[in-house]
Amino acid sequence: MNVKEVNELRRRFNIDNTNITCIHGCYVNTKKEIISLFKLPPINLPQEESEKYLSLFKKVLSGTLGKNLVDIAFANEDVGVSDEHKLLMALRDTRLTDDDMVLVFFQRIIDALPLVDNALILLTHDAYDVPFKHKDESRGDSEEMFNYITCAVCPVKLSRAALSYCPQDNEFHPNDPDWIVGVPEMGFLFPCFDERAANIYNALCYTKDTADNHTEFSAAVFGANPPRPAAEQKETFQAILQDTLAEECSLEVVQAVHDQMRERIAEQKLDKEAGPLKISSTEVKKALETCGVPQEKVEAFEEKYQEEFGRGMDVNAVNIVDTKQFEVRTPNVVIKVDPTRSDLVETRIINGSKYILIRADEGVEVNGVNISIQHNS
């Protein structure tokens, strides 16, 4: 799925756009005991309450593609055959009208998850009458009905007692602790909405924490292993650069790789119909060669890259490059730079000592105080 397709579905979770007729919920405690099962028709709920539920599903379609939103591909031989895929298809095709089937699905998630907090599992179905889009972006009559299910798994935590305002007597009084539903930690959309049509070979899986790919959840729901977490991919890439380049892993080399990848990501983002940018070992190899890294080091990098990520496998660029900041860190100092101005930082050896130099013009502050930089004679 691309950004436009994700955003098109996100708009479905507004009260004026949705065709959702029922929301299924399962409230479970840390002992994996079901406390409550319920079905709610959004149309019969107070508007504020309905919007709260819809916002939780909408959150499952938020974040960065390839990072928070990860594509899960079913093996061809599993489509329509594996227990996991058959259950997802049945849930979608029956539009969640079979309560026993919904309970089976909830129980699979409950059995798989290591529950640290109580959890609320939400499941819903929507039927989207997809309008045809002309080349000029105008919309015509529908040519496809996209039926899909969305799931959100939310932590439920006990709030702290605190003073709260009571309008009745115009005073503040202690309130009792209460169980509060947090934003989803994980969830999914099935099937994918690829080229604005159903793709039953794929699901879009959401994770709030990019360091956790929720392996147990994916195994239970999809019968498949998710890609390694985005944070782990970044750490692996950094380790490969550091270990294979050794003394050639200079600030200038890291800057060059970062800048080239950042520019490619920025170009890709301009095309809303393009998927996440994938980076191959060949592309990083070219960046290293441009920096003058010796060929044997470049080949060592490529070999290790393919060993870690798989031969012929590309990696989501946003998972290995931080486009929001450029950071230089020592045991005692952390320097964060606008990623477009990493050229302001350089390293140098002066009188045998290693230094990190930052070019400073106007607007230098220390603890919020504007300072002047004096010329030393």
Secondary structure by P-SEA (a helix, b strand, c coil): ccaaaaaaaaaccccccccccbbbbbbbccccccccccccccccccaaaaaaaaaaaaaaacccccccbbbbbcccccccccaaaaaaaaaaaaccccaaaaaaaaaaaaaccccccbbbbbbbbbbbcbbbbccccccccccbbbbbbbbbbbbbbbbcbbbbbbccccbbbbbcbbbbbccccccccccccccccccccbbbbbbccccccaaaaaaaaccccccccaaaaaaaaaaaaaaaacccccaaaaaaaaaaaaaaaaaaaaccccccccccaaaaaaaaaaacccaaaaaaaaaaaaaaacccccccccccccccbbbbbcccbbbbccccccccccccccccbbbbbbbbccccccccbbbbbbbcc
